[in-house]
């Protein structure tokens, strides 16, 4: 018996993973939220129960952005498809393959189903890392792999656990993409596990953030302090230094021996000698931050370190590094990564 029918070509295998599937090695998060009434999960940078204690809707909004949040897996798939619900922040999503940027996608707010080609057919599976938009709250409904011959594998993350807290300088407003923000660059260059707690315009030493850091496993902690307090006049000369001490000491309750690095305000031309609403200049705010650190060091904190922000960006070179007199350009993120990374490398890790 004969037939003229042509067999249909085999369809590529497709495997759909939920965002919290253990094959996806998420990093930079504390857990997940299903709130919002839509499909998918939002990866969280800090516990939601802490947010209410800040009494700030804006801080809660910023804490839900996915700065520093990424997942990785090893796969020989021909493509990876993401179903995401993007926020309104306007930052891109990065896909890196074996450490190199392979795709950068900016699709705007709303629900999207996006597919990225992967270098299938190699002798070994590739390490694929997806960095979520750092200025958006990005929910994930699914991650699908297509055309793979072997099952995906999670990625082992044995590196130094690094927590970095701060203002928009840490949130990285003008980075070209989430994997090219300076904390991401520092971490990638050293194999560190990043937890980014940058909160643009909201780094006011909130006790909720101190307790979050206190309760977060860490081998190194960096605190960028001062610029938000100065710009908004949130503290006086009487209250700023003690607030810095209290924040650091709360962190110490959970990390008695972990190296903690306080980074004072970077240069801000036009603001250095200007008096804010609380009667302080930026020079005075920076000096008070440094004195608070020295007080704690004299009290016996030998794992507390100070990095002067003026050694990272000086007033004279700020115009070449900043986009707007305060925030680094995309190229400036690399300057910060080089200089802050070099300073952190000098800190002995316990």
N, C-alpha and C positions, 0 to 999 in steps of 0.2 A: 504494500500500500504506500503510495507516495503523496506528498502534499507540497504545495508551493508556499505555505506559510513561513514567514521569516521570524525566528525567535526574537522576542523583545530583548533589548540589551539589559543586562543586570542593573538594577537600581543601586546607587550608592547607599551604603548603610548610614542611617541617621540615628543619633542617640541624643535624647533630650534630657537635660539635667536641670533639676530645681536649683535655685541659687545657693541653697544651703547644703547641697550635695557634698559629701566628704571628698569627692574627687576634685573639687574646686578648692584649692588652698587659699582661702581668703586671709588677708592680713590687713592690719590697721583698723580693726573693728572690735567692738565689745559684744555685739549681738545683732539681732534683727528686729525690725518692726513691721507688722502687717497692717498698721493703721492707715487710714486714708480712704478705705472703701474701694480700692482698685486692686486688680490682680498684681501679684508680685510682692517682693519684700524689699525693704529699705535697710541697707547695712548701716549700723549706727557707730559713730565714733565715741560716744559716751552714753552711759546708762540713762534712759529717759526719765527715770525717777529722780535723777539729780537735777534735771532741767527746771522743775517747778521751783526749786529752792533759789534759783537765780532771780525770780520775779521779773524776767525779761523775755518778752516774746521775740525780740530780735536775736538775742543770744540763742534761744531755742531753735529759731529758724536756721541760723548759721551752723549750729551744732549738727543739724541734719544734712548739711552738705557733705559730699563724699570726698573731702580732701585727703589725699594719701591712701585712699581705699583701693585695693586691687586684689585680683585673684590670679592664680597661676595653675597650670596643669601641663603634664607632658603628654603629647599626642602626635600621631602621624596622620591626623585628619587632613583632608584637602581644604576644608573650610570650617569656620566657626560662625555660628549665627547667634546674635544676642537679641532678646526681646526686652526693651527697656522703656521706662516712662521717665522722661527727662524733665528737669526743672527749668527755671527761667534764667539761670545764671550765665548762660552763653559760653561756657568753657567746653573744650573738646574732650573726647574719649581717645585714649591711646592704646594701641595693641603693639606689644613688643615681642619679637620672636628671637629666642636665644640672645637676649640682651639688646637687640637692635630694634629701633623704631620701624615697624612695618606698615602701620596704618595710623592715621589720625583722622577722626571723624567728628564733624560738628553738624549736628542735625537739628538743633533748636529744640524748643520745648515740645512736650507731648509724647505719645506712644510711638515707638519705632521698632521695626524689625530689620536688622542690618546684618549683612553677611560679609565676612572678610576671608579672602583667600589665604591659605597657609601653604608653606613649602612642603607639600606631601611628597612621599616617595623616597625620602632619604634613608640612609642606612640605619638611622635611629630616630625615635620620636624627638620632636622639637619641644623646647620649653616655651610655652605661650603665656604671656602675662598681660592682663587687661587692667588698665588704670581707669577708674571711673572719673567723670568730670569733677574737678576739685571745687568749682564754684556753684555746682548744682546739687540738688537732692535727687539722686538717680535711683529709682527702684528697678529691680531686676525681676522679670517674670520667668525667664528661662535662658539657658545656654545650651545650644545644640551643636553637635559635631556631625560632620558628613564626610563619607569616603574614607573612614579609618579602617585599618586592618586589625589593630590591636586595641584593647580597652584603654581608656585614658587613665593616667596615674596622677595622684597628687604630688605636689612638689615639697620636698623637705625644706624646712626653714630653720636652720640651726644657728643663725647669726645673732649678734648682739641686739637685744631688744631696746630700741631707742624711742623715747617719748619726747616730743618737742611741743612746747606750748608757747603761744604768743598772739600777736596782733595780725594785721594784714600782711606784715612782713613775713610771717610764717604761713599764712593762708595763700600768699603769692598771687596777687591780683593780675599781674601782666605776664605770667609765665606762658610760654608758647603752648604748653600742654601739661597735663598733670604729672607726667613722668619727667618733665623738665623744670619743675619747681625745685628750688635749691635743696629743701630737705630730701626730696626724692633722689636728686643727684648725689648728695652726700651719702645716703643710705646705699644706693646702687653701687657706688664706687668702692664700698667697703664691705658689702655683703651684710649690712645691718637690716634689721626688721623695724620698719618705721611705723610709728603711731603719731599721726599729725593731729594736734589739737590747736591748730591756728584758727582764730576767730576774728575775722576782720572787723576792726572797730570796737571789739568787745573784750579785750584783755584787761579786765579790771580787778584781777586777783580775787575773783569770786570764790568763796569757800567751796562751792560745788565742784569747781574745777580742781582745786587743791585736793579735795577728797577723791575725785576721779583719778588723778595722778597717783595719789597715795595707794589706791587699790589696784592699780594697773601693774602687772609684772614688767620690770624694767631693769636693764643693766646699765643704762645711761639716760639721764634726764637733762634736757636743756630748756631753760625758761627765758624767753625774750621779753623783757619787762620795761615799761616806762612810756612808750610813745602815746598809747591811748590815754593813759592817765594824765599826761601833760596836755594833749590837744583838747580834751574835754574838761580839763580842770577838775577832775574827779577827786583829787587828794590835795591836801595842803602840805606845807613843809613839816607840819606837826604830825600828819597822819600817814604820809607815803612810806617812810622808812619802816615804821612798825608794821604796816600792812605787808610789806615785802618780807619782813622777818616771820610774821605769822603764816604767810603762804608757804614759805620754804619749810618752816617747822611742821606744818601739817603734812606736807609731802614726806618729810623725814619720819613721821610716825609709821609709815608703811615701808620706808626704804632707809633704814638706819645707816647703812654702809654704802649705798649706791652713789656713784659720782653724780653730783648735781652741778650743772653749769648755768650760771646766770649771765645772760648776754644783755648788756645795757643798750640803750637806744642808739641806733645808727645815726650818722649825721643827717641833719635836716636843715638845709640852708634856709634862712629867713625865719627860722624858729629858734635857733640856738639861744639868742639873747632876748627873745620876745617874752613878755610877761603874760601868763595865761590868766584865766578868771580866778584861779585859786592863789594868784600871787607868785607863781614859780616860773622860772625860765626852764628851757630844756636842759641847759647846762646844769642847773641846780637839781633837776629831777634825776639826771644821770649820776650826779655826785651823791645824792641821797641813796640811790640804789646801790652804788658801790660801797657806801658806808654801812648800809644794812648787811651786806655780805661780809664785810670785814668784822662787824660786831659778832656775827654768828661764828665766824672763823676763830675769833678770840675766845669765844665761849666753848670751843672745843670741836667744832665741826671741821674735821680734816678732809672730808670728802666733798666739800663745797668749793667751787671754783668760780672765778670771775673772768669774763671776756669783755673788754671795753669795746663798745660798738664803734667807736671812732677808729679802731684798728681794722675794722671790716670795711667801712666806707667812710672816708674823710670828707670834710666840708669841701675841700678843693676839688675833689674828683666826683662829687655827687652828680653834677650836671651830666657827666658821661655815663653814669650808672643808672640814674633814675629816669623814669618816664614822665614824672609829674612833680618832681621835687621831694618825693617821699618814697614812692614804690619803685623797685627795680624794674627795668625793661626785661624783655625775654633774654637778652644777652647779659643783663645785669644779674640774673639768677645764677648764671655760671660764675660770675665774680664772687657772689656770696657763697656759693657752694665751695669754691676753691679755698676761700679764706676762712670760713667757719669750719669747714672740714679739716683744714690744717690745724686750727686751734683745738678742735675736739680730739684730734689724733694724739695730742700731747697729754691728754687726761688719762691717768692710769685707771684701768678698769679693774674693779674688784673681782 
